[in-house]
Amino acid sequence: MSTESADGDDLRDRISNFLRRNFPQIQMHGGSAAIQNIDREEGSVSIQLGGACSGCGISPMTIQAIKSRMTKEIPEINTVHADTGTAAGGGDGMGGGNVSPSFPGESSSDDDEGPQAPF
């Protein structure tokens, strides 16, 4: 499954556009989605969710939706690997470990008592 042609970055662009178009809530909620790797021959892509996704309780559902929809919408993609980098045992350079989610408009202080209820 090689897409080696003048449009070599076309696949990367289509994946980025897919994420922006189908999952605007990632960015709206203070998260991010970055393409880590594309293997055109295998038809696989690795996505890293960061920011508020790292501590979000629904990020597993977001990951599952990305995996399901991307393979249907982008024919060159057969497999999607996605995670938030919060695996047990420390993390992977994305600040994993003991990371609290951040929320838009929230300011940090030294005496953090955790997130406040929205009501």
Secondary structure, 3 states (H helix, E strand, C coil): CCCCCCCCCHHHHHHHHHHHHHCHHHHHCCEEEEEEEEECCCCEEEEEEEEHHHHCCCHHHHHHHHHHHHHHHCCCCCEEEEECCCCCCCCCCCCCCCCCCCCCCCCCCCCCCCCCCCC
